[in-house]
Amino acid sequence: MIPTFETERLVIRPYVKTDADKVELLAGNPIVAETTVAIPQPYPKGLAASWISKHEKKAIEIGSYTFAVVLKSTSEL
């Protein structure tokens, strides 16, 4: 199980399926993609859901964790 952490303002948690649309919107922004080597442009529909679906397996098999950072007040990524 991937842990969740909380600060006064933030929740740092595993991504969930319902995050996929927001991830696609954010990752599809060319300005965001410019800051990485791994985000393709244009960002393909469905890629975020596929990416999220692999997180738990990676955590279990190789100890690789990917976290969503969410504003506690609004639940916004």
N, C-alpha and C positions, 0 to 999 in steps of 0.2 A: 504494500500500500504506500502510495506517495504521500508524504506529510503535507500539512498545511501550516503556515505560519501567519501570525498577525502582528501588526504594529498598531500604533494609534490611528494611523490613516489608511493603512493598506492591508489587504489579504493577499498572501502569496500562496498560491494553490495550484494543484494540477489543472491543466486545461480540461474542459468537458466538451462533449459534442456540440452543445448549444453555443459555444464560443466560435465555432467554425466560420459563421458569416462575418463576424466582426474581425476575425483574423484575416479573412480574405480581403476585407475592405482595407484594413491597415497595411497588410503586406502588398496589396495591389497599388499602393501609393508609391510612385517612382522615387519620391524623396526618401521614403523609408528603405526601399530596396537599394538605393545608392549606398547606404551605410553598411551593407552586408555583401558577402560573396555568395550566399546560399539562397537568396530569394530571387526566383526567376521573374522576369518581366516580359510580357504581361503575366500576371499571376493567374494560373489556371483555376477554373471553377472546380471545386471538389478536392483540391490539393490540401487545403487546411484540414478538412475532415480526415483525410488519409494520414496526414502528419500527426494529428492529435491521437488517432487510433493506435499509433505505434509507441506512444510514450510509456504506457504501463509495462509493456514487454521489455523495452530498453532499461527501465528502472530495475526490473527483476533480474534480467539476464546480465547486464553489464554495469549496473549502478549509475546509469546516466539519467539525470533528472532534468525535466524541462518544466518551468513554472510560469503560470500566468500571474501578472501583477495587476491587482484589481483595487480600485478605490473603494474603501469600505463604505463611504457615505452614499455612493451611487451604484455600486457593483459594476462600474465601467472598466473595461480593460484599458 
